[in-house]
Amino acid sequence: MNKLPYDDLYIREAIDTGLSRVRFTQRNKNEVWMRIEGGKPMKKKLSLALVLAIALALVAVTALAVSIYNAYYEKAAQVSFSKGVFQNGILDTDTENLVKLVDAMVEAGIELDAAKVALLHDASVSDEVKAETAKQLVSGYYGEGRQGALDFNDILAYEWGPFEYWTLEQRAFTSDMMVKYYSMYKPEYGGAVVPGDGDISLDEALVIARDCFKEQYGLTDEFIDEWRFITQFSQDTFEPGVDATRTFTIELIPTGGISQIDEEGEYAVWVLNDGTVTQHEHYPPKGWTNDIAERIAAWMDISRWGRERAIKMGNNPDVVVPDTNLFTVEGFALFAREWAQPLKDAVANGETRRYFPLAEIPYALPTADDITQEEALAIANAAVMEQLGWSEETLACYVNPSVSYRVYDADNPVWRIGYRINPNPTEERYRLDDLARKGDIPWGGSVYIDAKTGEVQSVHQYDDFFDSQHLGEYEPGEFDYLIPEPESFG
């Protein structure tokens, strides 16, 4: 009889490969061996054929486990995306969703405190206690998330490892879940996919990327091999009938991972599915530049989220910004007076590459001759109800409108009132987002008022999500001229 082309090492490697993405609890392992052994103790040394049979059984169990976990991930995606991305992530969702997530964790074989799980289904327990218990179970297993806000990617990263090392298939799965369950996701966003017919392979793309890094930046094979590749394959739209551009994004990062990028820099190249290099970049070590653009970005985040949350989002913990909330009449005026021109100068001198269109807006403070902020807001409210047909219920959807005073013309200053669904992630925000997506309410609007006379100059309504996403401060397309054309590299 010919010897089977399998030895112990081969079988071990096959099993290790098959099980690399699955974590079995001790209970799972015991059940697998009991099934294989038929519940009886083993008395004889296993033959190679039986070892192979065991290996195949384990592979089958592995496939089942992967299937179970994929089903769990899908349920986790439903919970994560059912109300959007919350300020506190999944832990800020409602009680029903939290209980669903815990139940899904148990179904997937994740071992949790049985008494606490049972409490979630006790009719005598209040929703508040259930919510807190579910949060304890979820955060006790997964932690608080990368930025203090546990989300779907954090769950996957706990199971799959750091995001930067995910496979193309794993990234595509995540994108599929967003398309399927995230109601704010649009076909034109595109997303991660897996290469198919007509696309070069990942290996081919990596060869092209390696050659590009060597030619453009003088890197050696030894240097490249010491660092790590992050890979993604994506297409730019899922719209029916629209030709999509399919592109590999390949980043070369330090051995220590993305946490070392600020200290050591990174390289990136974009390769079309036919092998054409469209762009390449070298991002040098950053550190905290403390340049004006970095401080403005921090000022925005601190004004919206508070300092603690802004630091978790990646801002310099030692950054110094004004105490005034940027998104107020006083904050906008301060920005225009002391920050706008220095930002323009820094961009012109090559000291920063980041620019904020707010620097183009002539904010100022009202004078004694102008109508007050409160009067301007009352006039604007009346205008959108009369000219746009908004009801009082619709108007109430836009809490804390953005109010600014502007001097485009020295003789004719204006008040601008910007209506926008509050961007801070809350239950109410996502309820309103759902209404806007259905067309029951607009995404927002704006009113310009003569600051001297109170006369309404113009009224605008935003019927598209993107039209409302300008910090509520300028009109769709107003500053498109500031956006540079993408540079192409052959």
Residue pairs with C-beta under 8 A, 6 or more apart in sequence:
4 48
4 49
4 52
6 48
6 52
8 51
11 51
11 52
11 55
14 55
14 59
15 55
15 58
15 59
18 58
18 59
18 62
19 58
19 62
21 66
21 159
21 160
22 62
22 65
22 66
22 69
23 159
24 32
24 65
24 109
25 109
25 110
25 111
27 109
27 111
28 65
28 109
32 57
32 58
32 61
35 57
36 54
36 57
46 54
65 109
68 107
68 108
68 109
69 108
69 159
70 173
71 107
71 108
72 104
72 105
72 107
72 108
73 155
73 156
73 159
73 173
73 177
74 177
75 100
75 101
75 104
76 101
76 104
76 152
76 155
77 152
77 177
77 178
77 180
77 181
78 100
78 181
79 90
79 93
79 97
79 98
79 100
79 101
79 104
80 90
80 151
80 152
80 155
80 181
81 152
81 177
81 178
81 181
81 182
81 183
82 93
82 97
82 181
83 93
83 94
83 97
83 427
83 430
84 182
84 183
84 184
84 425
84 429
84 430
84 433
85 149
85 151
85 425
86 92
86 93
86 149
86 425
86 426
87 149
87 305
87 309
87 424
87 425
87 426
88 148
88 149
88 150
89 145
89 149
89 150
89 151
89 154
90 97
90 98
90 101
90 138
90 150
90 151
90 152
90 155
91 98
91 135
91 138
91 139
91 144
91 149
91 150
92 149
92 425
94 131
94 427
95 127
95 128
95 130
95 131
95 134
98 130
98 131
98 134
98 135
98 138
99 120
99 121
99 130
99 134
101 134
101 138
102 112
102 117
102 120
102 134
102 137
102 138
103 117
103 120
105 112
105 137
105 138
105 141
106 112
106 117
110 141
112 137
112 140
112 141
113 137
116 133
116 136
116 137
117 137
119 125
119 129
119 130
119 133
120 130
120 133
120 134
138 150
139 150
141 158
142 150
142 154
142 155
142 158
143 150
143 154
143 158
144 150
145 151
145 154
146 153
146 154
146 157
147 312
147 313
147 314
148 309
148 312
149 312
152 174
152 177
153 163
153 174
156 163
156 166
156 170
156 174
157 163
160 166
160 170
162 257
162 258
164 228
164 230
164 251
164 253
164 257
164 258
165 228
165 230
166 174
168 192
168 194
168 195
168 202
168 231
168 232
168 233
169 194
171 192
171 232
171 233
172 191
172 192
172 193
172 194
172 233
174 192
175 191
175 192
175 193
175 234
176 191
178 185
178 191
179 185
179 191
179 238
183 433
183 434
183 437
184 433
184 437
184 465
186 465
187 237
187 238
187 239
187 240
188 237
188 238
188 239
188 242
189 237
189 238
190 234
190 235
190 236
190 237
190 238
190 244
191 234
191 235
191 238
192 232
192 233
192 234
193 233
193 234
193 235
193 246
194 233
195 201
195 202
195 233
195 246
195 273
198 273
199 233
199 246
199 273
200 208
200 248
200 271
200 273
200 274
200 275
202 231
202 233
202 248
204 275
205 231
205 233
205 248
205 250
205 271
205 275
206 229
206 231
206 250
208 269
208 271
208 275
208 277
209 229
209 248
209 250
209 252
209 269
209 271
210 221
210 224
212 269
212 277
212 280
213 219
213 224
213 252
213 267
213 269
213 280
214 220
214 221
214 224
216 280
216 282
217 267
217 282
219 252
219 267
224 252
226 255
227 252
227 253
227 254
227 255
228 252
228 253
228 254
228 255
228 257
229 250
229 251
229 252
229 253
230 250
230 251
230 252
230 253
230 258
231 248
231 249
231 250
231 251
232 248
232 249
233 246
233 247
233 248
233 249
233 273
234 246
234 247
234 249
235 244
235 245
235 246
235 247
236 244
236 245
236 247
237 244
238 244
245 272
246 272
246 273
247 270
247 271
247 272
247 273
247 278
248 270
248 271
248 272
248 273
249 268
249 270
250 268
250 269
250 270
250 271
251 266
251 267
251 268
252 266
252 267
252 268
253 260
253 261
253 266
254 260
254 261
254 263
254 264
254 265
254 266
256 264
261 283
261 286
262 285
262 286
262 287
263 285
263 286
263 287
264 285
265 282
265 283
265 284
265 285
265 286
266 282
266 283
267 280
267 281
267 282
267 283
268 280
268 281
268 283
269 277
269 279
269 280
269 281
270 277
270 278
270 279
270 280
271 277
271 278
272 278
277 489
277 490
278 488
278 489
279 486
279 487
279 488
279 489
280 489
288 294
288 316
288 318
288 319
289 352
290 316
290 319
291 346
291 351
291 352
292 339
292 342
292 343
292 346
292 351
292 352
293 343
293 346
293 347
293 352
293 353
293 354
293 355
293 356
294 316
294 319
294 352
294 354
295 319
295 320
295 321
296 335
296 339
296 343
296 356
297 315
297 354
298 310
298 315
298 316
298 319
298 321
299 321
299 322
299 326
300 326
300 471
301 309
301 310
301 313
301 315
302 310
302 315
302 321
303 325
303 326
303 327
303 331
304 310
304 327
304 423
304 424
305 313
305 424
311 317
322 331
322 334
324 330
324 331
324 334
325 331
326 332
326 334
326 335
327 402
327 471
328 403
329 365
329 366
329 373
329 403
329 404
329 405
330 365
332 358
332 361
332 363
332 404
332 405
332 473
333 363
333 364
333 365
333 405
335 358
335 359
335 363
336 359
336 361
336 362
336 363
336 364
337 363
339 359
340 358
340 359
340 360
341 359
343 352
343 355
343 356
343 359
344 359
345 351
346 352
347 353
347 354
347 355
355 482
357 470
357 474
357 478
357 479
357 482
358 471
358 473
360 479
360 482
361 404
361 406
361 473
361 474
362 406
362 407
362 408
363 404
363 405
363 406
364 405
364 406
364 407
364 413
365 405
366 372
366 373
366 405
366 413
366 415
366 451
369 452
370 405
370 413
370 415
370 451
370 452
371 379
371 415
371 449
371 451
371 452
371 453
371 454
373 403
373 405
373 415
375 454
376 403
376 415
376 417
376 449
376 451
376 454
377 401
377 403
377 417
379 447
379 449
379 454
379 456
380 401
380 415
380 417
380 447
380 449
380 456
381 395
383 447
383 449
383 456
383 459
384 390
384 395
384 419
384 445
384 447
384 459
384 461
385 391
385 392
385 395
387 456
387 459
388 442
388 445
388 459
388 461
390 442
390 445
394 441
394 442
395 419
397 421
397 432
397 435
397 441
398 419
398 420
398 421
398 422
398 444
399 422
400 422
401 417
401 418
401 419
401 420
401 472
402 416
402 417
402 418
402 420
402 471
402 472
402 473
403 415
403 416
403 417
403 418
404 415
404 416
404 418
404 473
405 413
405 414
405 415
405 416
405 451
406 413
406 414
406 415
406 416
407 413
408 414
412 450
412 451
412 452
413 451
413 452
414 448
414 449
414 450
414 451
414 457
415 448
415 449
415 451
416 446
416 447
416 448
416 449
416 473
417 446
417 447
417 449
418 444
418 445
418 446
418 472
418 473
419 444
419 445
419 446
419 447
419 472
420 443
420 444
420 462
420 468
420 472
421 429
421 432
421 433
421 436
421 443
421 444
421 468
422 428
422 429
422 432
423 429
432 441
435 441
436 442
436 443
436 465
437 465
442 461
442 462
442 463
443 462
443 463
443 464
443 465
443 467
443 468
444 461
444 462
444 467
444 468
444 472
445 459
445 460
445 461
445 462
446 459
446 460
446 462
446 472
446 475
447 456
447 458
447 459
447 460
448 456
448 457
448 458
448 459
449 455
449 456
449 457
450 456
450 457
460 475
462 468
462 476
464 476
466 476
467 476
470 476
470 478
